[in-house]
Amino acid sequence: MGLNFSEVEEPAKGVPVAARRQPVKQRGARTFLLDLFQFLGRAVLVAAPILLGWFVYRQAFQTSAFQLQHIVFSGQRYADMAGLEELIREGFDRNLLRIDLRKLRASLEAEPWIAGVQVRRVLPHTLKVDLQERLPAAIARIPDELFLVDREGVLLDRYGPRYGKIDTPVVQGLWNADRKESADQNRIRMELYLRVLRDLDSGAVHHSAHISEMDLSDPEDVVVLPNDQGVLLHLGTRSFRQRFEAYLQNQEQLKDILASQGPVDSIDLRYENQIVFHRAAAKPPP
């Protein structure tokens, strides 16, 4: 078989083969270097933010640059500020940026006096705490101690002289806070308490000023104790002002009964057009 020499390209005359192949090698080296530089450039662009973030994290979270130094409260009137500050400092991280604000709000709002709270950081060293306090609505006797209680039935604190005078009837029948479902039961009873007061004061005369205590042990029968008599009045669940005024209109009859029949334990005003006097239970002989 013969070889077709017309298909073979002859080398250029006077140019060595090695010299003709050298430019191909140079182009390959330049391309490799360019690719390497581009790769390194991209690597720097990726790594720089990571390194910067790590540096910022280290400076912010692992150094003393943002240590909590000052706690500034606002909105407080009754709450124990020293106790709240101790709760924050002892229960949460000393680094301002590592404090879980949601958890902190929940902890503060679990305190009796605190209805709501807003917490914010003021860099570099301050925590601002804006409080919304509960307001005392009544004094409650539970069972033989006096407590301040708000409109929702939350027991705020033991009542003492520092709280001054609260000019509403003392409420009885609230549950102690350690009883199951006490929050719901106390809320229901305080709603009833406030409804009774509104009804008693809905006329020209504010009759609530003439009531010393209100017993809500049985929410189906509101019992009140007037200031001027040691006699309990059963008002039921409605028409509180009307029934109390019926008692006032029969003061002379009550005096006659007391004079002729002896002590009366309670007066039942729940019946239409009828007042029932309950005699005091006879004491056993000594």
Secondary structure, DSSP 8 states (H G I E B T S, - for coil): ----GGGS----TT--HHHHHHHHHHHHHHHHHHHHHHHHHHHHHHHHHHHHHHHHHHHHHSSGGGB--EEEEES-SSS-HHHHHHHHHHHS-SBGGG--HHHHHHHHHTSTTEEEEEEEEETTTEEEEEEEE----EEEESSSSEEEE-TT--EEEE--GGG----S-EEE----TTSTTHHHHHHHHHHHHHHHHHHHTSSSS-GGGGEEEEE-SSTTSEEEEESS-S-EEEEETS-HHHHHHHHHHTHHHHHHHHHHH--EEEEE--STT--EEEE-------
